[in-house]
Amino acid sequence: MKNRSKYGVIAAILRSAMREETRTKIMYKAMLSNDQCRNYIDSLLNFGLIMEHNNGSKMVYKVTNKGTTFLDYYDQMMHLLPMSLDENSDEVYTMKLQNMI
């Protein structure tokens, strides 16, 4: 799997938590290790992008309005800039230029 940006990981977690989900399900849906998932969820809780509550015997997480707004802006940005802006972007530009020539 190609490396994702931090914002891409955050978006994957928020999409996973659109419905109430446990941390384990979010971890699998967002394809993260347990430590990564715990660290991201802690940060997202602190920033108010997700909320947690007890659902019977399980702790579940759900996206907040602020988290939904983040996802909307993230999706708009990805639509406007569909090309990845990571280290591999030079390779993408080169391939596109070669196809144009």
Secondary structure, 3 states (H helix, E strand, C coil): CCCCCHHHHHHHHHHHCCCCEEHHHHHHHCCCCHHHHHHHHHHHHHHCCEEEEEECCEEEEEECHHHHHHHHHHHHHHHHCCCCCCCCHHHHHHHHHHHHC
